[in-house]
Amino acid sequence: MLMLAVRVDSNKIADLTNSDTERAIATNREELTALILDRKRGNASTQILGRVAYETDRIDGLIVWSRILRRSKNLVLFPDRLGMAYELYDPKNDLSSIHPDVMAAMNHFMGVEPEAR
């Protein structure tokens, strides 16, 4: 298991786990964490909701319930909106020991150029 801490500085994160927000957009936790039956890209209600949130141009990301870990939440960020302040927090320098593909994906996300071999 890999656990990371990422610090995000944005006041434009929509919290879809908040009951007032759920009521305002006429949804609930069960609907937001339901198994996606239509596997075609972009057809799931959660994907449509994410696309609408993104298209408002006013939201950097979403806080959502985890479907797998019932008591957990996930932070979904819109990568092209990451002009906001963010940093990867790795005080023990553990990241260098993880799988190369995971490290490559994280470097891509963070905008770090791969080192020449």
N, C-alpha and C positions, 0 to 999 in steps of 0.2 A: 504494500500500500504506500502510496506517495501522498504526503500531505504538504501543501504549500501555503504560505501566508503571502497574500498580495495586498498591498496598501493602495487603495483607490481614493482619490480626492475629487469628489464630484457631488454636487447637490442636485444632480439630475438622474437619480436612480429611482425607478418606480418600484415600490414594494408591493408585489402582487400577493404577498402572504398576509397583508393587513386586511382585516375584515371589512373596514370601511371602503377600501379600494375594491375588494371583491364585489361588494354591493353596488358600487358606482359603475362597474363594468359588467354587471349582471352575470357573474360567474361564481364558482366556489372551488374549494380545494380539490374535491373529488373530480370535478371536470378538468381542472388544470393538471392533475396527476394521472388521469385515466390512460390506460394502454391505448396507443395509437393504432387503430385498425387499418386506416387507409395509408399505406406505406409510400404513396406517391409524394415526392418532395413538394412541400409547400401546402399540402391539403389539410393537414391536421389543424384543429382549432387553435392549438397552442402556437403553431407556426404562423398562422394568420394573425393572431394577437401580437406576436413578436414583430411581424412585418409592419403592422399598423403602428405599433409603438415606435419602431425605427423610423418610419416614414413621417412621423410628426416633426422630426428634426429637433425635438426638445428633450429627448431622453438619451442618456449615455448607456443605460443598461437596465436590467430587471433583477429583482430579488424574487425567486420562485421557490416553491416547495420541491424537495427531492421526491421523486416517485419511488425510489428504492429505499432510502433511509427516511422513514416517516417523520422523524423528529428533526430532520436536517433541512437546511435551506441551501440554495445554490445562487451564486451571483453570475448572471449572464451579461457579458459586456459586448457592446458593438465596437469591434476593433478599430474601425475607421474614425470613431469618435474619441479615440484615446489621446487627443491633444490635452486631455485632462492630466493632472499629475498622477503618476503611478510608478511603483518600483517593486521589484522582486526582493523579498526579505529572506535572506539565507545566511543567518549569523554563524552557522556551523559549517558552511561551505559544503553542504550535502549534495547540491545539485550536480557537481562534477562527477559524482559516482553513479548517477542514474543512467538508464538505458539511453544509448545515443539517439534513437529516434524520438524519444520523449524530449531530450535536451534540444534536438534540432527544432522540434515544434515549438518549444518554449522560446527559443532564440528568435524564431520567426515572429511569434506573437509580440515579443518585446522589441523587435526591430533591430536585433543584433546580427551583424554580418558574421557568417561562419568563418572560422580561422582557416587559413590556407594550410594544406598538408604537405 
